[in-house]
Each structure stands twice: as C-alpha cells, then as structure tokens.
Amino acid sequence: KNISSFSTIIFLENNMQRSFGNIEENKLVGKRMKKALIVTHVSGFLIKFCMNDVEILQKMGYEVHYASNRNEKGYLYEETQLSEHNIIFHHVDIVKSPYMFRMNYHALKQLIQIVNEEDIQLIHCHTPVGGMLGRLAGRFCSLEKKPKVIYTAHGFHFFKGAPLLNNTIFYTVEKLLAFFTDTLVVINEEDYRSARKLHLKRGGRVYKMPGVGIDRQKFLPAEEEEKRSIRKKFQIPQDAFLVLSVGELNENKNHKVILDAIQKIKKREEETGRRENIYYGICGDGFFRDEIRDYARRLGISSKVFFWGYCSEIRQYYAMADLTIFPSIREGLGMAGIESLAMGIPVLAADNRGTREYMVNGKNGFVYDHKDADGFLRGIYSIKNMDPEDLQQMKKYCQDSVEKFDTKYARQILEKVYKDTERAMQK
C-alpha cells in the first residue's frame, strides 16, 4: 500500500498536464519579476528555520512566497510575522503524512496553481512532504520555462539502522524525486554520501551545510546569577541537578528512555534513603504529550518531571540546566544539542547520524544507544559527580565543538546555493 501511494509519481507524469492545460508563461512588461516559493508542510517552519533563506532571496531581488498549511503549526508564530517580512503567504492543504494521498494530491494541485499563476522561477522546499510536493509542482507546472527546484533534506527518512522496509520505500521515493531536483542540500555526512549517489536533473548539484546555523552571540553561557534568577522564576530548587530535553513530543524523540532512567534514580533513593535531588525538564509539545505524561505518572515520577510545553524563549531553559539529554532515535542534525553545547552545557546523546556531526564521547558529553536507559543513567551521574575542574574543561570543549555551526558558515553556503542556482537559470 505504501509503495503504491508513492508510485503514483508515474501516474502524475501522464495525467497532471491534462488537469491544468497548457497555459502560456506569464508575460510582464519589461523584465520578468523574480519570484521564489518556499514550501513546507508545517506553517511555522519558515519563521523557525528559513529566515536566512528569506533574507538572502530578498537581497537578490526576489519576491518571496510561502506555501504551507496554516492549520499544521509545529512552531508557535503569528501570521503577521510573515507580512512584516514582506512574505506572501499561500495556504495549501498539505499534511504531514505522505500516506494521506487524497489530501496531499489536492495540495499538489494547489501548489501547481500557485506556481503557474505567480510565475514562480525558484522553488525551495523543506520537510519530507513539502519536499515531495514542491518538487512535483515544479515538474508538473505549465510554465514554458520550468522553475529551478531546491530541496533541503533536514534528514533523509532512509538511514543506516532504519527498518529495511522503511529504507526501501523512502530511498525509492527519493531516487524518483531526484530526477525533478536541481539542487539537493543536506545537513550531515551520512546523508551527503547518500545524496551523491542520486541522479539529479542534468547539471544538478549536492551541497552540505551545517544546518540552519546558530547565533552564538545569543546562545552564550549563563552566569551563575542569571541561572539563580531563572530557577527562582520557575521554582526550581537552587541546589537541584536539572536535566533538560528540548524537542517535539513524538515517538522519535524517545523521551521515555529518560523517564525510565529517572525512575531508576527514584528507586535508588528509596533503597538508600538518600535524596538525589535530580529533576528532569521537558520543553516541547506534540501528539505524544498525554502519553508521555501518563507514562511518567505510571512510573511514579511526576514530582521529578517538569512539562513546560512549547517554549518560545528557549535560552532561559538552557540557562538553568546542568545537563541536556538528546535521546532521539534519528536526527538529521539536531539544533537542540548544538544550542546546548554553545551554552557550555554537556550533552548526553543517542548515537545517530545527526549527533555524530558534533558529539565527541567523553569530551562534550557522552553518547549511548537510544535504548540504553542504564547508559543515560550513568551519564547523568558522571556529569553530576564530575570534578569541578574537569567539568569546566568539558564546558569549554562544548563551546568549541560547535563553532563550525555558526550562522555565518550556514549563510555562506546558502548564498552559494542560491547564486549557483540563479546562474543555472540564465543558461
């Protein structure tokens, strides 16, 4: 069933042109207006991750359009933020699941209409379903001169260690969609090696960039006074050892393994009669919110776990933490880990292709298998009981280890992507 859902790409090849006819390319008086369309399935994604894209495109003279589903809000934002940055928003009925074929087929027709009517010359798509529909829209639009299509893969859904069926399906889809892709941007080494094996459109290029970049002037280490002040605000004991996780509440983020570790701490307290004073805070929201809360209650650790929901001002949460934990099963990169390290906070991370880009076991934290609750428990105690001088050395290494992810380097590559794409347009 899954394979047949995606194999409709071939069906679309034969039928989409008939659906929309052969309209002429829009003609403007004088020079053709430069227009770019950013596509995602989550409407807050642009404000959260793509403002560098917008700024660079606008400096290059593009009118920036944004197509997404305003009802799929993974990140808090106000639609007025788009108009404030002169971004023209288009609602499309795109949904996260690629298996909801009817809705996404309708969204594809909406995207094609936008591309045709607005005379879009450049499509930059993000997120898996946004990447699929954005590339198909570029292929099946009726413009005489097809738009150039860029896809930024924030982590392919096929990767080493994934189930064979998943890898087969998602690799096959990406292999087919590569034929409709002019530029493919990836954010980790494993994906870069995979992307180089795909056959893009003639003249297509693959780029690796360090994620969306991090503002290291914002994510600076917190002073002790700031840490005390924020803990007072959130009613966190000043002598507590606070462990923090940041990320959407879903199965992949794997919060349950840390809740299992916290339960082991609670059992140790009961057995020894000694209070460990370790607390776990979770920043994020999502479909698994109720399930994770219930799981904490069933384990009897609700008093040790704080659920702060979606946190827009995330730096203050890092500022009061002693340690962050990033136990995801898979990650394309993982900005939460990078933000934490930039603030000099050690990280306990699951071993995946994203965390391998910046984690050095024993230097800026510790790395474990994503199922290893005992390993994460050892890591918590290792950081908590670390010699102060060794801890300071680790904190310094944390900051140094993410220097290469600074926004300036991400912008340099992104600017090159857009300039190379524009040169290809003029050929």
Number of C-alpha atoms within 10 A of each C-alpha: 7 12 14 10 13 19 15 13 17 10 10 16 13 11 12 20 14 11 10 15 10 12 12 11 14 14 10 9 6 6 7 11 17 16 20 26 29 25 31 27 30 23 27 23 21 22 18 14 13 14 14 18 18 23 13 16 20 18 9 14 12 18 18 23 22 22 27 26 21 17 15 16 14 17 19 14 16 11 14 11 11 17 11 9 14 14 19 14 20 16 15 25 20 31 21 16 12 19 16 12 15 11 15 23 17 13 25 24 21 19 27 24 16 19 27 25 15 15 25 26 23 24 27 24 25 26 20 23 21 27 26 25 26 31 27 23 27 26 23 23 27 24 21 12 13 20 24 23 27 28 27 22 23 21 21 24 19 20 21 13 11 13 10 11 12 14 17 13 18 19 18 16 16 20 16 18 21 21 16 25 26 22 23 23 23 25 25 24 17 19 23 19 13 14 23 13 10 17 18 21 15 10 9 19 19 20 17 20 21 20 24 24 22 22 14 18 10 11 21 17 22 18 10 10 9 14 20 17 14 16 21 13 9 11 9 16 13 14 10 14 20 24 23 23 26 27 23 22 22 17 15 14 21 21 23 18 19 23 22 20 19 25 20 17 21 20 12 14 14 11 9 9 9 10 11 14 14 18 20 23 20 23 20 21 20 14 11 15 16 12 14 19 17 13 16 20 13 10 14 13 20 17 10 17 20 15 15 14 17 19 17 13 8 15 17 16 21 28 24 26 23 19 24 26 28 26 30 24 19 24 24 23 24 22 19 18 25 27 24 29 32 29 23 29 29 29 33 27 25 28 21 24 23 24 24 18 20 20 26 16 15 12 18 25 26 23 24 18 15 23 16 16 21 15 17 27 19 14 22 27 13 13 21 17 10 13 11 11 9 12 20 14 14 22 23 20 20 26 23 14 20 23 17 14 23 19 17 15 18 20 19 11 16 21 17 12 19 19 15 13 19 15 9 13 14 6 5
